Amino acid sequence: MIHHLLRRLALGLVTLLLISFLVYGLIRSIPGTPLTVAVAQTDPSRRLNPADLERMKAAYGLDKPWYQAYFIWLSNVARGDLGRSISRKAPVTQLIGERIGPTLALSAASMFLTWAISIPLGLYAAARSGRLDERAVSLGLYTLYSVPTFVAALALQVIFSVRAEGTAWELPLFGMTSGLPHATTLGWLADVARHAILPLICMTYVSLAWYTRFINTNLQEVLRQDYIRTARAKGAGPIRVLVHHAFRNTLIPLATLLGLSLPALLGGSVIIEQIFTWPGMGRLFFESLRERDYPTIMGLTLLFSLLTLAGQLLADFLYAWVDPRVSLE
């Protein structure tokens, strides 16, 4: 297992270097720079002269070719320094630290709800396969899956923030908190929970539909195996066959899926966080791209890449844990 771990870590390091190199080259190829974007948003009467622009380029390292700037950035990362945001004038690590909490709260709650609801629904759909109620559930899930998240977000805002204004069903439209002081921590948590309801629904319903269909499809395949017929012939009840024999064998693809979903915990959702102005990682990534904030983009890319590689490694270990036939040796 140690050899497998070392081999995967070495391969992950090479992959991480290639990803960062390609992404750095791509973002430096985007038209515009952090300085040109900032200048375009300033008052024309207060524009900087060319000499000042050249000095600022030199100060931020924008006067060097992108491949030279990449190796400078890489050497700083090796020392634990992700750089300083050009547009926000703050360390990238500080910006990421401020945004991880809101994204993790939303993503973790969404993932918990997805698994807690999709597993019973998948089991129910497999047990009632071909019946009217199962087809109704499948139709509802397909309908949810076909609705784009931005359409659902706007519809929920209209229903619960505009139409329900002044009623007990009214929910906040934007932000993470109301901005008002709270007497207790419990009051602050309740305020955050009310603001999180709509984005949480939008982040959950698509995953819920997909995971339920995934579980149902895997269960249907397992239920056609010979050992399931043998268990039924020995007198095992339908619930025991479904949960103890069939569902345990669907844990193999589920473990892989769980490991690969790790990056989504901190990646956030660009669309949802932008619509609801949720101060998370997805919104920070979108704003950094718009502002051509190279250090922040690279810091976030490095974090997301690390999480993706860690998720793949976790999927390997989970796969070996749920399936005794698999050995990491």
C-alpha positions in Angstrom: 0.0 0.0 0.0 2.9 2.4 0.7 4.3 1.8 -2.8 0.9 2.5 -4.3 0.5 5.7 -2.2 4.0 6.9 -3.2 3.4 6.1 -6.9 0.1 8.0 -6.9 1.6 11.0 -5.1 4.4 11.2 -7.6 2.0 10.9 -10.5 -0.2 13.5 -8.8 2.7 15.9 -8.4 3.5 15.7 -12.1 -0.1 16.1 -13.0 -0.4 19.2 -10.7 2.7 20.8 -12.4 1.2 20.2 -15.9 -2.2 21.6 -14.9 -0.7 24.7 -13.3 1.6 25.3 -16.3 -1.2 25.1 -18.8 -3.6 27.1 -16.8 -1.0 29.9 -16.2 -0.3 30.0 -19.9 -4.1 30.1 -20.8 -5.0 32.9 -18.4 -2.0 35.0 -19.5 -3.3 34.6 -23.1 -6.7 36.1 -22.2 -7.0 39.6 -23.7 -6.4 42.3 -21.1 -4.4 42.4 -17.9 -5.3 43.3 -14.3 -4.0 46.8 -15.0 -6.0 47.3 -18.3 -9.1 46.0 -16.6 -8.6 48.4 -13.7 -7.8 51.4 -15.9 -10.9 50.7 -18.0 -13.1 51.1 -14.9 -11.5 54.4 -13.7 -12.5 58.0 -14.6 -10.9 58.9 -18.0 -9.7 62.2 -16.5 -7.6 60.3 -14.0 -6.0 57.8 -16.3 -2.4 56.8 -15.7 0.3 57.8 -18.1 2.3 55.1 -20.0 5.4 55.5 -17.7 3.3 54.8 -14.6 1.7 51.8 -16.3 5.1 50.4 -17.1 6.2 50.8 -13.5 3.1 49.1 -12.2 3.7 46.2 -14.7 7.2 45.8 -13.3 5.9 45.9 -9.7 3.4 43.1 -10.4 5.7 41.1 -12.7 3.5 41.7 -15.7 6.5 42.8 -17.8 7.9 39.3 -18.0 7.0 36.6 -20.5 4.3 34.2 -19.0 6.7 31.2 -18.8 9.2 33.2 -16.8 6.4 34.6 -14.5 5.1 31.0 -14.1 8.4 29.7 -12.7 8.6 32.7 -10.4 5.1 31.9 -9.1 6.0 28.2 -8.7 9.1 29.1 -6.7 7.0 31.2 -4.4 4.4 28.4 -4.0 7.2 26.0 -3.1 7.9 28.4 -0.2 4.2 28.5 0.8 3.5 31.9 -0.7 0.5 32.0 -3.1 1.1 35.6 -3.8 -1.0 38.8 -3.3 -4.2 39.6 -5.1 -3.7 42.4 -7.6 -7.3 43.7 -7.6 -8.0 43.2 -3.8 -4.5 44.1 -2.4 -4.7 41.2 0.0 -2.8 37.8 0.3 -4.4 35.1 -1.8 -4.4 32.7 1.2 -6.4 35.3 3.2 -9.0 35.6 0.5 -9.3 31.8 0.2 -9.6 31.5 4.0 -12.4 34.0 4.0 -14.4 32.2 1.3 -13.9 28.6 2.3 -16.3 28.8 5.2 -19.4 30.0 3.3 -18.8 27.5 0.4 -18.1 24.6 2.7 -21.3 25.3 4.7 -23.4 25.3 1.6 -21.7 22.4 -0.2 -21.5 20.1 2.8 -25.2 20.7 3.6 -26.1 20.1 0.0 -24.0 16.9 -0.2 -25.5 15.6 3.1 -29.1 16.2 1.9 -28.3 14.7 -1.5 -27.1 11.4 0.0 -29.7 11.3 2.8 -32.5 11.6 0.3 -31.2 9.9 -2.8 -30.3 6.6 -1.1 -33.8 5.9 0.2 -35.3 7.1 -3.0 -33.0 4.9 -5.1 -33.9 1.9 -2.9 -37.6 2.7 -3.2 -37.4 3.0 -6.9 -35.5 -0.3 -7.2 -38.0 -2.1 -5.0 -41.0 -0.7 -6.9 -39.5 -1.0 -10.4 -42.0 -0.8 -13.2 -44.9 0.2 -11.0 -46.9 3.4 -11.3 -45.4 5.1 -8.2 -41.9 4.3 -9.3 -42.6 5.8 -12.8 -44.0 8.9 -11.2 -40.9 9.3 -9.0 -38.6 8.8 -12.1 -40.6 11.3 -14.1 -40.3 13.9 -11.3 -36.6 13.3 -11.0 -36.1 13.6 -14.8 -38.1 16.8 -14.7 -35.9 18.2 -11.9 -32.7 17.2 -13.8 -33.9 19.0 -17.0 -34.4 22.4 -15.3 -31.3 24.6 -15.4 -30.1 25.8 -12.1 -30.2 29.5 -13.0 -33.9 29.1 -14.1 -34.8 27.4 -10.8 -32.9 30.1 -8.9 -34.7 32.9 -10.5 -38.1 31.1 -10.1 -37.5 30.5 -6.4 -36.5 34.2 -5.9 -39.7 35.3 -7.6 -41.9 32.9 -5.5 -40.3 33.2 -2.1 -38.9 36.7 -2.1 -41.3 38.7 -4.4 -44.6 37.0 -4.3 -44.3 35.9 -0.7 -43.1 39.3 0.5 -44.6 40.2 3.9 -45.7 36.6 4.6 -44.3 33.9 6.8 -42.9 32.2 3.6 -40.7 35.1 2.6 -37.0 34.3 2.3 -34.0 36.5 1.8 -33.1 37.3 -1.8 -29.4 38.0 -1.6 -26.3 37.6 0.6 -25.4 35.3 3.5 -26.7 37.4 6.3 -29.0 40.4 6.7 -26.1 42.5 8.0 -28.0 43.4 11.2 -26.3 42.8 14.6 -27.4 39.6 16.4 -27.6 39.3 20.1 -26.5 35.6 20.2 -24.6 33.2 18.0 -27.8 31.2 17.6 -29.5 34.2 16.1 -26.7 34.6 13.6 -26.9 30.9 12.7 -30.6 31.2 12.2 -30.1 34.2 9.9 -27.5 32.3 7.9 -29.8 29.3 7.6 -32.7 31.5 6.2 -30.3 33.0 3.6 -29.0 29.5 2.7 -32.4 27.9 2.0 -32.8 29.0 -1.6 -29.2 28.4 -2.8 -29.2 25.1 -1.0 -32.3 24.0 -2.9 -30.7 25.0 -6.2 -27.5 23.1 -5.4 -29.3 20.0 -4.2 -32.1 19.2 -6.6 -29.9 18.4 -9.7 -27.6 16.2 -7.7 -30.5 14.6 -6.0 -32.0 13.6 -9.3 -28.7 12.3 -10.7 -27.7 10.3 -7.6 -31.1 8.7 -7.3 -31.0 7.5 -10.9 -27.4 6.4 -10.4 -28.3 4.3 -7.3 -31.4 2.9 -8.9 -29.6 1.9 -12.1 -26.8 0.1 -10.1 -29.3 -1.7 -7.9 -31.3 -2.9 -11.0 -28.1 -4.4 -12.4 -27.2 -6.1 -9.1 -30.7 -7.5 -8.6 -30.4 -9.4 -11.9 -27.3 -11.3 -10.6 -27.4 -15.0 -9.8 -26.5 -14.7 -6.1 -29.7 -12.5 -5.7 -31.8 -15.3 -7.1 -30.0 -17.7 -4.8 -30.7 -15.5 -1.7 -34.4 -15.3 -2.7 -34.6 -19.1 -3.2 -33.1 -19.6 0.3 -36.0 -17.6 1.8 -34.5 -14.2 2.3 -37.1 -11.4 2.5 -37.3 -8.7 -0.1 -36.0 -6.0 2.3 -33.0 -8.1 3.3 -32.3 -9.0 -0.3 -32.5 -5.3 -1.3 -30.5 -3.8 1.5 -28.2 -6.5 2.8 -27.3 -8.3 -0.5 -27.9 -5.8 -3.3 -27.2 -2.4 -1.8 -23.9 -3.5 -0.3 -22.6 -4.3 -3.7 -23.6 -1.0 -5.1 -21.3 0.7 -2.6 -18.4 0.1 -4.9 -19.5 2.7 -7.6 -20.9 4.9 -4.8 -17.5 5.0 -3.0 -15.9 6.1 -6.3 -18.5 8.7 -6.8 -18.1 10.0 -3.2 -14.3 10.3 -3.6 -14.6 12.2 -6.9 -17.2 14.6 -5.4 -14.6 15.9 -2.9 -13.6 18.9 -5.1 -17.2 20.1 -5.1 -17.1 20.7 -1.4 -14.8 23.7 -1.8 -15.3 24.4 -5.5 -18.7 26.0 -4.9 -21.1 26.9 -7.7 -20.3 29.9 -9.8 -23.9 30.4 -11.1 -25.6 29.9 -7.7 -23.2 32.0 -5.7 -23.4 34.8 -8.3 -27.2 34.8 -8.4 -27.6 34.8 -4.6 -24.4 36.9 -4.0 -23.2 34.1 -1.7 -19.6 35.0 -0.7 -18.1 31.7 -1.6 -15.2 30.2 -3.6 -17.2 30.0 -6.9 -18.0 33.7 -6.8 -14.4 34.5 -6.0 -13.2 32.5 -9.0 -15.7 34.3 -11.3 -14.7 37.7 -10.0 -11.0 36.9 -10.3 -11.4 35.8 -13.9 -13.3 39.0 -14.7 -10.6 41.1 -13.1 -7.7 39.1 -14.6 -6.4 38.6 -11.1 -3.7 36.1 -11.9 -2.4 35.3 -8.4 -6.0 34.6 -7.1 -6.9 32.5 -10.2 -3.8 30.4 -9.8 -4.3 30.0 -6.1 -7.8 28.7 -6.6 -6.7 26.5 -9.5 -4.0 25.0 -7.3 -6.5 24.3 -4.6 -9.1 22.8 -6.9 -6.5 20.6 -8.6 -5.2 19.3 -5.2 -8.7 18.5 -4.2 -9.4 16.6 -7.4 -6.2 14.5 -7.1 -7.0 13.9 -3.4 -10.5 12.8 -4.3 -9.2 10.3 -6.8 -6.8 8.9 -4.2 -9.6 8.7 -1.7 -11.8 6.9 -4.3 -9.0 4.3 -4.6 -8.9 3.6 -0.9 -12.7 3.6 -0.6 -12.9 1.2 -3.5 -10.5 -1.2 -1.7 -12.3 -0.8 1.6 -15.8 -1.7 0.3 -14.6 -4.5 -2.1 -12.3 -7.1 -0.4 -11.4 -8.5 -3.8 -9.4 -5.3 -4.5 -6.0 -4.9 -3.0 -3.8 -1.7 -3.2 -0.7 -3.9 -3.3 
